[in-house]
């Protein structure tokens, strides 16, 4: 089986982990914590990094540190993963859903302003599958309406918008280091920002909001700490960031070359303002294909090729549709693009160290299935 994605640890990950263990710094303090934060922030082109236990933790910390609360609204794409909406919901605020752009699959910037109300406090753009959102337009809308911008960069390590790294343009950028991400710590996350006060707030909330003296709490905090062992892996990964990101981008470019012109497939785009790092190489079956993606994915599986479906949009999630929580998003409306790409889209094996031979095997199998 060619896996849909597997971690790649080509550097000093083992050496640094062993060092952390030998020095007995295995919990949430140690030199690798600080080094990981400093080096990853530098890589993103920002001043401050605050590591945490997951990408979801990063999103929740960002929402909480910006003061989101009950009665507030946050604009977020419906075509995303539930971490975005759940992080908003946990603050008491309400997600407001926007359809996807039909080319990039990112949030449709032309539909944002119609969703803004006096309750709107922030926009959470998600850089889907490694392609940056149109950030100039989003930042202009945010400035005009006095809104925060929380960049979800879980899938976009090293992707760029007009030469600027994902995560460096909003008030705060949030990253995931889950095993399928280009840079990984197994589990883990990071908030990055240029705002000192915001960084300190996130750092405090990450660790139970301990105050002075230590066991005084003036606000509700969380335990979203990362361990020094995980950070040791993160340091080694960040040392090889350009190698890891370049390799993943090359996977996408090789797929583009192999699949260009194949009837029945819509391939990912790269707008002139973006550097797509192809976190996952996603394809969409065009209307001329009469059968569903499930049949294609099953046939690929029979050929030893692992795949994954695209996200199921948030407005189709039972927990929100059934209003099982008070501040669930409004799931009514026209989300035609998100529904179509969710129904017809899936991604192919995208590991950074997948071989040319494996890519050709995947493409040959996919071509045969579609030709039949």
Secondary structure as UniProt FT lines:
FT   HELIX           13..22
FT   TURN            23..24
FT   HELIX           31..44
FT   STRAND          48..52
FT   HELIX           55..65
FT   TURN            66..67
FT   TURN            70..71
FT   STRAND          73..77
FT   HELIX           82..90
FT   TURN            91..92
FT   STRAND          94..98
FT   TURN            102..104
FT   HELIX           109..111
FT   HELIX           113..115
FT   TURN            118..119
FT   STRAND          120..124
FT   HELIX           128..130
FT   HELIX           135..145
FT   STRAND          148..152
FT   TURN            154..155
FT   TURN            157..158
FT   STRAND          160..161
FT   TURN            162..163
FT   STRAND          164..165
FT   TURN            166..167
FT   STRAND          172..176
FT   TURN            179..180
FT   STRAND          189..193
FT   HELIX           196..206
FT   TURN            208..209
FT   TURN            214..215
FT   HELIX           228..239
FT   HELIX           241..259
FT   TURN            260..261
FT   TURN            263..264
FT   STRAND          265..266
FT   TURN            272..273
FT   STRAND          274..275
FT   STRAND          281..285
FT   TURN            287..288
FT   HELIX           293..302
FT   TURN            303..304
FT   STRAND          308..309
FT   HELIX           314..316
FT   HELIX           318..321
FT   TURN            322..323
FT   TURN            326..327
FT   HELIX           336..344
FT   STRAND          345..348
FT   TURN            352..353
FT   HELIX           356..371
//
